[in-house]
Amino acid sequence: MNPRTFKPFFNMRPFVFLLSIIWIILLSLSAYCQTDSVPAKIELESSVDRSRVPLNEKLIFSVQASWEGEQKRFSITPVIPPQCENFEIFESSTLNESKIEEGKTRSLKTFRFILKPTQTGAGRIGPVQVNYIDNLTQDSSSLSTQPINVQVTPSIEKKEVNYKTILAIAIFLILVYVIYSARRRTKRIELPKDKGTEEVELRQESMEEKALKELDTISEQIQRGRWESFSSDVSKLLTGYLEAKYQIVTSGKTTNDIINSLSSLDLPSEKVSLLKEILSTCDLVKFAGEKLEREKCEDIINQVREFLEQND
């Protein structure tokens, strides 16, 4: 056999090898596409909001289908309401929602039924069948829930709000508040009339107490060895006391002028003489530069205390 007759056959081997590789790649892609379209599946569950319900209240029965992926992955046909014993369907609704779980989208479709009990005793909610189509694979299937038993108990009496009683209590409280406020206002008005004179007397009596407290403060400074401003402090104490006590003006007046103002008030001569002695001693310190020893300061404090206590 002439070898040349087999030459075309050997030239076709690379072409056949290339076609085999392309075919293997296409089969691999086809297998990958098929496995990627399978994973999503529907999970179905049913529940009630309680296991015992009074005859005069309503029960919520829910059927929820959920799957991983978008809402458009599955088409779910409307469900047929369940067959119920001792219940009648009062209302129904459907809710679609999506949420993210661990970075993946999860879709939910909830069918809700509001059931009204018809009589007491054992109640039963029959199974619900959910039919669906996988829009990616075009496969159709169905799932069913398990029946649920619920106990229907006797009606619970609901106490009605007695608005008349509440209104009467509110009016009574308002009247009490008005009367209480009026009495307080009356007491505030009558207090100055009944105790006005007494308060004035208390204020006059407290002038000596206030002056004695200031004198105690000056005495404490002397005990600490601080008597630089002693004469000025004593003069301010006495002149302030005289102005408040006898309603005279002492500012800018000499000691003699102050004593003359007091002479017209029929004060005992002993008090006037004592006051003049104290103020004159303070003047000598302030204007003549005379220095006082601690003992002398204590003597003046005792004189001021004597004057105030005699005048109390």
ZAPA-328808 format. One line per 3 residues: number of its first residue (from 1); for each residue z, y, x of C-alpha. Coordinates in nm, 2 decimals. Each point is the difference from the previous one (the first is absolute). Layout:
<nuvexs>
NUM = Z,Y,X ~ ...
</nuvexs>
This chain:
<nuvexs>
1 = 0.00,0.00,0.00 ~ -0.09,0.34,0.13 ~ 0.31,0.20,0.06
4 = -0.17,0.31,-0.12 ~ 0.01,-0.13,-0.36 ~ 0.38,0.03,-0.01
7 = 0.02,0.35,0.14 ~ 0.01,0.18,-0.34 ~ 0.28,-0.23,-0.11
10 = 0.22,0.10,0.29 ~ -0.09,0.37,-0.05 ~ 0.16,-0.02,-0.36
13 = 0.34,-0.11,0.12 ~ 0.14,0.36,0.07 ~ -0.12,0.11,-0.35
16 = 0.18,-0.30,-0.17 ~ 0.32,0.07,0.19 ~ -0.01,0.37,-0.11
19 = -0.04,-0.10,-0.36 ~ 0.30,-0.24,0.02 ~ 0.22,0.28,0.13
22 = -0.10,0.24,-0.28 ~ 0.07,-0.28,-0.26 ~ 0.34,-0.06,0.14
25 = 0.09,0.37,-0.01 ~ -0.12,0.02,-0.36 ~ 0.21,-0.30,-0.11
28 = 0.31,0.16,0.17 ~ -0.05,0.33,-0.18 ~ -0.04,-0.18,-0.33
31 = 0.32,-0.20,0.05 ~ 0.19,0.32,0.10 ~ -0.11,0.18,-0.31
34 = 0.10,-0.28,-0.22 ~ 0.35,-0.03,0.14 ~ 0.05,0.38,-0.03
37 = -0.06,-0.01,-0.37 ~ 0.25,-0.26,-0.09 ~ 0.36,0.12,0.09
40 = 0.09,0.21,-0.31 ~ 0.17,-0.17,-0.28 ~ 0.19,0.11,-0.31
43 = 0.37,-0.05,-0.05 ~ 0.13,0.01,-0.36 ~ 0.36,0.05,-0.12
46 = 0.17,0.08,-0.33 ~ 0.34,0.15,-0.07 ~ 0.22,0.16,-0.27
49 = 0.23,0.29,0.04 ~ 0.30,-0.21,-0.12 ~ 0.09,-0.35,-0.11
52 = 0.20,0.11,-0.31 ~ -0.11,0.27,-0.24 ~ 0.17,0.13,-0.32
55 = -0.19,-0.03,-0.32 ~ -0.03,0.38,-0.05 ~ -0.14,0.06,0.36
58 = -0.33,-0.07,0.17 ~ -0.09,-0.23,0.29 ~ -0.26,0.07,0.27
61 = -0.21,-0.29,0.11 ~ -0.23,0.05,0.31 ~ -0.28,-0.21,0.15
64 = -0.10,0.12,0.35 ~ -0.31,-0.12,0.20 ~ 0.00,0.10,0.37
67 = -0.24,-0.06,0.29 ~ -0.07,0.13,0.35 ~ -0.29,0.24,0.00
70 = -0.15,0.27,-0.22 ~ 0.00,0.00,-0.38 ~ -0.37,-0.06,-0.01
73 = 0.03,-0.34,0.17 ~ 0.09,-0.17,-0.33 ~ -0.11,0.05,-0.36
76 = 0.27,-0.10,-0.24 ~ -0.08,-0.05,-0.37 ~ 0.25,0.14,-0.25
79 = 0.27,-0.25,-0.07 ~ 0.08,-0.14,-0.34 ~ 0.35,0.09,-0.12
82 = 0.25,-0.29,0.03 ~ 0.11,-0.21,-0.30 ~ 0.37,0.09,-0.07
85 = 0.28,-0.15,-0.19 ~ 0.26,0.24,-0.15 ~ -0.20,0.29,0.14
88 = -0.29,0.22,-0.11 ~ -0.21,0.21,0.23 ~ 0.08,0.37,-0.06
91 = -0.22,0.16,0.27 ~ -0.21,-0.10,0.31 ~ -0.14,0.18,0.30
94 = -0.18,-0.06,0.33 ~ 0.07,0.16,0.34 ~ -0.21,-0.01,0.32
97 = 0.16,0.10,0.33 ~ -0.03,-0.05,0.38 ~ 0.25,0.01,0.28
100 = 0.01,-0.05,0.38 ~ 0.20,-0.29,0.13 ~ 0.01,-0.06,0.38
103 = -0.31,0.21,0.05 ~ -0.20,-0.19,-0.27 ~ -0.11,0.11,-0.34
106 = 0.15,-0.20,-0.29 ~ -0.13,0.04,-0.35 ~ 0.19,-0.06,-0.32
109 = -0.10,-0.03,-0.37 ~ 0.29,0.00,-0.25 ~ -0.02,-0.10,-0.36
112 = 0.31,0.13,-0.19 ~ 0.10,-0.11,-0.35 ~ 0.29,0.16,-0.20
115 = 0.15,-0.27,-0.23 ~ 0.21,0.06,-0.30 ~ 0.24,-0.28,-0.10
118 = -0.03,-0.14,-0.36 ~ 0.31,-0.20,-0.03 ~ 0.30,-0.12,0.21
121 = 0.01,-0.32,0.19 ~ -0.22,-0.15,0.28 ~ -0.32,0.19,0.05
124 = -0.30,-0.12,0.20 ~ -0.29,0.18,0.16 ~ -0.30,-0.23,0.05
127 = -0.23,-0.02,0.31 ~ -0.26,0.26,0.07 ~ -0.34,-0.10,0.15
130 = -0.17,0.24,0.24 ~ -0.38,-0.06,0.07 ~ -0.16,0.17,0.30
133 = -0.32,0.01,0.20 ~ -0.01,0.05,0.38 ~ -0.27,0.28,0.03
136 = -0.06,-0.10,0.37 ~ -0.06,-0.37,-0.05 ~ -0.08,0.01,-0.38
139 = 0.25,-0.29,-0.05 ~ 0.19,0.01,-0.32 ~ 0.34,-0.15,-0.07
142 = 0.31,0.04,-0.21 ~ 0.38,0.00,0.03 ~ 0.28,-0.05,-0.25
145 = 0.36,0.11,-0.02 ~ 0.29,-0.22,-0.09 ~ 0.17,0.05,-0.34
148 = 0.32,0.21,0.00 ~ 0.31,-0.06,-0.23 ~ 0.21,0.30,-0.11
151 = 0.31,0.00,-0.22 ~ 0.00,0.25,-0.29 ~ 0.36,0.11,-0.08
154 = 0.13,0.18,-0.31 ~ -0.07,0.37,-0.03 ~ 0.22,0.25,0.18
157 = 0.13,0.29,-0.21 ~ -0.10,0.33,0.15 ~ 0.25,0.27,-0.07
160 = -0.17,0.31,-0.13 ~ 0.10,0.33,0.14 ~ 0.20,0.20,-0.25
163 = -0.14,0.35,0.05 ~ 0.23,0.15,-0.26 ~ 0.31,-0.11,0.19
166 = -0.14,0.13,0.33 ~ -0.08,0.33,-0.16 ~ 0.35,0.03,-0.15
169 = 0.16,-0.07,0.34 ~ -0.22,0.25,0.17 ~ 0.09,0.27,-0.25
172 = 0.37,-0.08,0.03 ~ -0.02,0.03,0.38 ~ -0.18,0.33,-0.02
175 = 0.26,0.14,-0.24 ~ 0.28,-0.11,0.24 ~ -0.17,0.17,0.29
178 = -0.05,0.32,-0.20 ~ 0.37,0.01,-0.11 ~ 0.12,-0.07,0.36
181 = -0.22,0.27,0.14 ~ 0.11,0.25,-0.26 ~ 0.37,-0.07,0.08
184 = -0.05,0.04,0.37 ~ -0.18,0.33,-0.06 ~ 0.28,0.12,-0.22
187 = 0.26,-0.08,0.26 ~ -0.19,0.19,0.27 ~ -0.01,0.30,-0.22
190 = 0.37,-0.01,-0.10 ~ 0.13,-0.07,0.35 ~ -0.03,0.36,0.14
193 = 0.16,0.14,-0.32 ~ 0.30,-0.23,0.01 ~ 0.07,-0.01,0.37
196 = -0.15,0.33,0.13 ~ 0.34,0.17,0.06 ~ 0.14,-0.31,0.16
199 = -0.29,-0.03,0.24 ~ 0.04,0.36,0.11 ~ 0.36,-0.06,0.07
202 = -0.08,-0.31,0.20 ~ -0.25,0.20,0.20 ~ 0.27,0.27,0.07
205 = 0.26,-0.26,0.10 ~ -0.25,-0.18,0.23 ~ -0.06,0.32,0.21
208 = 0.32,-0.04,0.18 ~ -0.07,-0.38,0.06 ~ -0.34,0.08,0.14
211 = 0.14,0.27,0.23 ~ 0.28,-0.23,0.12 ~ -0.26,-0.27,0.09
214 = -0.19,0.26,0.20 ~ 0.33,0.09,0.17 ~ 0.06,-0.36,0.09
217 = -0.34,-0.01,0.17 ~ 0.08,0.31,0.21 ~ 0.34,-0.16,0.09
220 = -0.18,-0.31,0.12 ~ -0.21,0.22,0.23 ~ 0.31,0.15,0.15
223 = 0.15,-0.34,0.06 ~ -0.32,-0.08,0.20 ~ 0.04,0.31,0.21
226 = -0.28,0.19,-0.16 ~ 0.12,0.34,-0.12 ~ -0.28,0.23,0.12
229 = -0.11,0.08,-0.36 ~ 0.35,-0.03,-0.15 ~ 0.05,0.36,-0.11
232 = -0.35,0.02,-0.15 ~ 0.05,-0.32,-0.19 ~ 0.33,0.11,-0.14
235 = -0.14,0.34,-0.11 ~ -0.29,-0.16,-0.17 ~ 0.23,-0.25,-0.18
238 = 0.23,0.27,-0.13 ~ -0.27,0.26,-0.10 ~ -0.20,-0.27,-0.18
241 = 0.30,-0.11,-0.18 ~ 0.10,0.35,-0.10 ~ -0.35,0.08,-0.13
244 = -0.01,-0.32,-0.22 ~ 0.36,0.04,-0.11 ~ 0.03,0.37,-0.08
247 = -0.37,0.10,-0.04 ~ 0.01,0.26,0.27 ~ -0.25,0.09,0.27
250 = 0.11,-0.06,0.36 ~ -0.33,0.01,0.18 ~ -0.02,0.30,0.24
253 = 0.36,0.11,-0.08 ~ 0.29,0.04,0.24 ~ 0.33,-0.18,-0.04
256 = 0.16,0.32,-0.15 ~ -0.28,0.03,-0.25 ~ 0.05,-0.36,-0.11
259 = 0.38,0.05,-0.03 ~ -0.06,0.32,-0.21 ~ -0.22,-0.19,-0.23
262 = 0.27,-0.26,-0.06 ~ 0.27,0.26,-0.06 ~ -0.15,0.08,-0.34
265 = 0.04,-0.36,-0.11 ~ 0.38,0.00,-0.02 ~ 0.04,-0.27,0.26
268 = 0.35,-0.06,0.15 ~ 0.05,0.22,0.30 ~ 0.11,-0.30,0.21
271 = -0.34,-0.17,-0.05 ~ -0.18,0.32,0.08 ~ 0.20,0.06,0.32
274 = -0.05,-0.36,0.11 ~ -0.38,0.03,-0.06 ~ -0.01,0.33,0.19
277 = 0.18,-0.15,0.30 ~ -0.24,-0.29,0.02 ~ -0.31,0.21,-0.03
280 = 0.13,0.26,0.25 ~ 0.07,-0.26,0.26 ~ -0.36,-0.14,-0.04
283 = -0.14,0.36,0.04 ~ 0.18,0.04,0.33 ~ -0.16,-0.32,0.13
286 = -0.35,0.09,-0.13 ~ -0.01,0.37,0.08 ~ 0.26,0.06,0.27
289 = -0.07,-0.32,0.20 ~ 0.36,-0.13,-0.03 ~ 0.04,-0.36,0.09
292 = 0.20,-0.25,-0.20 ~ 0.19,-0.29,0.13 ~ 0.01,-0.33,-0.18
295 = 0.35,0.06,-0.14 ~ -0.10,0.34,-0.14 ~ -0.30,-0.16,-0.17
298 = 0.22,-0.26,-0.16 ~ 0.24,0.27,-0.12 ~ -0.30,0.18,-0.17
301 = -0.11,-0.33,-0.16 ~ 0.35,-0.04,-0.14 ~ -0.01,0.35,-0.14
304 = -0.33,-0.05,-0.17 ~ 0.12,-0.33,-0.15 ~ 0.31,0.18,-0.12
307 = -0.21,0.27,-0.17 ~ -0.23,-0.24,-0.17 ~ 0.28,-0.23,-0.12
310 = 0.19,0.30,-0.14 ~ -0.31,0.12,-0.17 ~ -0.08,-0.34,-0.16
</nuvexs>
